[in-house]
Amino acid sequence: MNQHFDAVDILLNMYVLKIRAAVELKYFPTSDDGKQLTLCRQALVDYFSKSIAPGKVTCRLADEIPWLQQQLGNKEGVKQAMLCLCIFLRLYVR
């Protein structure tokens, strides 16, 4: 039975990678040196940051903000995200 799950996992991973490549090709052209991707990541940080409030931080928000800041190369942003008590507590509880 584990072999079946391993085969399904491999197929799903291949499918996700193909979808990711198609999205990157369509929406993030290589000719702009990643500027569009950076703008999208910053827009996501801004969007998720609006939801930071006691009792409103979800696991997704707690995962996304530090990761996006790291992808942007913003060490200070990662530090501020981890110092935010709402985000830290959500990560700590898990």
Phi and psi restraints in degrees (value plus and minus 20) as a CYANA .aco file:
   2 ASN   PHI     -82.6   -42.6
   2 ASN   PSI     -53.8   -13.8
   3 GLN   PHI     -83.1   -43.1
   3 GLN   PSI     -56.9   -16.9
   4 HIS   PHI     -83.2   -43.2
   4 HIS   PSI     -66.4   -26.4
   5 PHE   PHI     -85.8   -45.8
   5 PHE   PSI     -56.0   -16.0
   6 ASP   PHI     -83.8   -43.8
   6 ASP   PSI     -62.3   -22.3
   7 ALA   PHI     -85.2   -45.2
   7 ALA   PSI     -62.0   -22.0
   8 VAL   PHI     -84.8   -44.8
   8 VAL   PSI     -61.6   -21.6
   9 ASP   PHI     -81.9   -41.9
   9 ASP   PSI     -63.0   -23.0
  10 ILE   PHI     -83.3   -43.3
  10 ILE   PSI     -64.5   -24.5
  11 LEU   PHI     -84.1   -44.1
  11 LEU   PSI     -62.1   -22.1
  12 LEU   PHI     -85.0   -45.0
  12 LEU   PSI     -61.0   -21.0
  13 ASN   PHI     -82.6   -42.6
  13 ASN   PSI     -62.3   -22.3
  14 MET   PHI     -83.3   -43.3
  14 MET   PSI     -61.0   -21.0
  15 TYR   PHI     -84.8   -44.8
  15 TYR   PSI     -64.9   -24.9
  16 VAL   PHI     -82.8   -42.8
  16 VAL   PSI     -61.4   -21.4
  17 LEU   PHI     -83.8   -43.8
  17 LEU   PSI     -57.7   -17.7
  18 LYS   PHI     -87.8   -47.8
  18 LYS   PSI     -60.3   -20.3
  19 ILE   PHI     -84.1   -44.1
  19 ILE   PSI     -64.1   -24.1
  20 ARG   PHI     -80.6   -40.6
  20 ARG   PSI     -64.2   -24.2
  21 ALA   PHI     -82.1   -42.1
  21 ALA   PSI     -59.9   -19.9
  22 ALA   PHI     -86.3   -46.3
  22 ALA   PSI     -62.3   -22.3
  23 VAL   PHI     -84.8   -44.8
  23 VAL   PSI     -64.9   -24.9
  24 GLU   PHI     -81.5   -41.5
  24 GLU   PSI     -61.1   -21.1
  25 LEU   PHI     -83.9   -43.9
  25 LEU   PSI     -61.4   -21.4
  26 LYS   PHI     -97.0   -57.0
  26 LYS   PSI     -65.0   -25.0
  27 TYR   PHI    -123.6   -83.6
  27 TYR   PSI     -35.8     4.2
  28 PHE   PHI    -149.6  -109.6
  28 PHE   PSI      57.9    97.9
  29 PRO   PHI     -82.1   -42.1
  29 PRO   PSI     126.4   166.4
  30 THR   PHI     -95.1   -55.1
  30 THR   PSI     -34.3     5.7
  31 SER   PHI     -92.0   -52.0
  31 SER   PSI     -36.3     3.7
  32 ASP   PHI    -117.7   -77.7
  32 ASP   PSI      -8.1    31.9
  33 ASP   PHI      36.9    76.9
  33 ASP   PSI      12.5    52.5
  34 GLY   PHI      60.8   100.8
  34 GLY   PSI     -10.2    29.8
  35 LYS   PHI     -84.0   -44.0
  35 LYS   PSI     -61.3   -21.3
  36 GLN   PHI     -85.0   -45.0
  36 GLN   PSI     -61.2   -21.2
  37 LEU   PHI     -83.5   -43.5
  37 LEU   PSI     -61.4   -21.4
  38 THR   PHI     -82.7   -42.7
  38 THR   PSI     -62.9   -22.9
  39 LEU   PHI     -82.8   -42.8
  39 LEU   PSI     -60.2   -20.2
  40 CYS   PHI     -85.6   -45.6
  40 CYS   PSI     -62.7   -22.7
  41 ARG   PHI     -83.1   -43.1
  41 ARG   PSI     -62.1   -22.1
  42 GLN   PHI     -85.4   -45.4
  42 GLN   PSI     -58.5   -18.5
  43 ALA   PHI     -82.4   -42.4
  43 ALA   PSI     -58.6   -18.6
  44 LEU   PHI     -86.9   -46.9
  44 LEU   PSI     -60.6   -20.6
  45 VAL   PHI     -79.7   -39.7
  45 VAL   PSI     -66.3   -26.3
  46 ASP   PHI     -81.1   -41.1
  46 ASP   PSI     -63.1   -23.1
  47 TYR   PHI     -82.9   -42.9
  47 TYR   PSI     -69.8   -29.8
  48 PHE   PHI     -87.7   -47.7
  48 PHE   PSI     -51.7   -11.7
  49 SER   PHI     -85.5   -45.5
  49 SER   PSI     -47.3    -7.3
  50 LYS   PHI     -86.0   -46.0
  50 LYS   PSI     -41.6    -1.6
  51 SER   PHI    -114.9   -74.9
  51 SER   PSI     -15.7    24.3
  52 ILE   PHI     -99.6   -59.6
  52 ILE   PSI      90.5   130.5
  53 ALA   PHI    -178.5  -138.5
  53 ALA   PSI     129.8   169.8
  54 PRO   PHI     -74.0   -34.0
  54 PRO   PSI     108.8   148.8
  55 GLY   PHI      63.4   103.4
  55 GLY   PSI     -25.6    14.4
  56 LYS   PHI    -131.8   -91.8
  56 LYS   PSI     -23.5    16.5
  57 VAL   PHI     -99.2   -59.2
  57 VAL   PSI      99.9   139.9
  58 THR   PHI    -112.8   -72.8
  58 THR   PSI     148.3   188.3
  59 CYS   PHI     -81.2   -41.2
  59 CYS   PSI     -58.7   -18.7
  60 ARG   PHI     -82.0   -42.0
  60 ARG   PSI     -66.7   -26.7
  61 LEU   PHI     -81.6   -41.6
  61 LEU   PSI     -63.6   -23.6
  62 ALA   PHI     -84.1   -44.1
  62 ALA   PSI     -51.1   -11.1
  63 ASP   PHI     -99.9   -59.9
  63 ASP   PSI     -62.9   -22.9
  64 GLU   PHI     -90.8   -50.8
  64 GLU   PSI     -66.8   -26.8
  65 ILE   PHI     -80.4   -40.4
  65 ILE   PSI     -72.1   -32.1
  66 PRO   PHI     -82.6   -42.6
  66 PRO   PSI     -58.1   -18.1
  67 TRP   PHI     -85.6   -45.6
  67 TRP   PSI     -64.4   -24.4
  68 LEU   PHI     -83.6   -43.6
  68 LEU   PSI     -61.4   -21.4
  69 GLN   PHI     -81.2   -41.2
  69 GLN   PSI     -60.4   -20.4
  70 GLN   PHI     -85.5   -45.5
  70 GLN   PSI     -61.4   -21.4
  71 GLN   PHI     -84.1   -44.1
  71 GLN   PSI     -50.1   -10.1
  72 LEU   PHI     -99.6   -59.6
  72 LEU   PSI     -29.6    10.4
  73 GLY   PHI      58.0    98.0
  73 GLY   PSI       0.8    40.8
  74 ASN   PHI    -118.0   -78.0
  74 ASN   PSI      67.7   107.7
  75 LYS   PHI     -83.4   -43.4
  75 LYS   PSI     -57.5   -17.5
  76 GLU   PHI     -85.6   -45.6
  76 GLU   PSI     -57.3   -17.3
  77 GLY   PHI     -85.0   -45.0
  77 GLY   PSI     -59.7   -19.7
  78 VAL   PHI     -83.0   -43.0
  78 VAL   PSI     -65.0   -25.0
  79 LYS   PHI     -80.7   -40.7
  79 LYS   PSI     -66.2   -26.2
  80 GLN   PHI     -84.7   -44.7
  80 GLN   PSI     -57.9   -17.9
  81 ALA   PHI     -84.2   -44.2
  81 ALA   PSI     -62.8   -22.8
  82 MET   PHI     -93.8   -53.8
  82 MET   PSI     -44.2    -4.2
  83 LEU   PHI    -101.9   -61.9
  83 LEU   PSI     -35.0     5.0
  84 CYS   PHI     -87.3   -47.3
  84 CYS   PSI      98.8   138.8
  85 LEU   PHI     -79.6   -39.6
  85 LEU   PSI     -58.5   -18.5
  86 CYS   PHI     -81.7   -41.7
  86 CYS   PSI     -64.6   -24.6
  87 ILE   PHI     -89.9   -49.9
  87 ILE   PSI     -65.5   -25.5
  88 PHE   PHI     -78.8   -38.8
  88 PHE   PSI     -65.8   -25.8
  89 LEU   PHI     -83.7   -43.7
  89 LEU   PSI     -58.2   -18.2
  90 ARG   PHI     -84.7   -44.7
  90 ARG   PSI     -61.4   -21.4
  91 LEU   PHI     -89.0   -49.0
  91 LEU   PSI     -58.6   -18.6
  92 TYR   PHI     -87.4   -47.4
  92 TYR   PSI     -59.6   -19.6
  93 VAL   PHI     -83.4   -43.4
  93 VAL   PSI     -54.9   -14.9
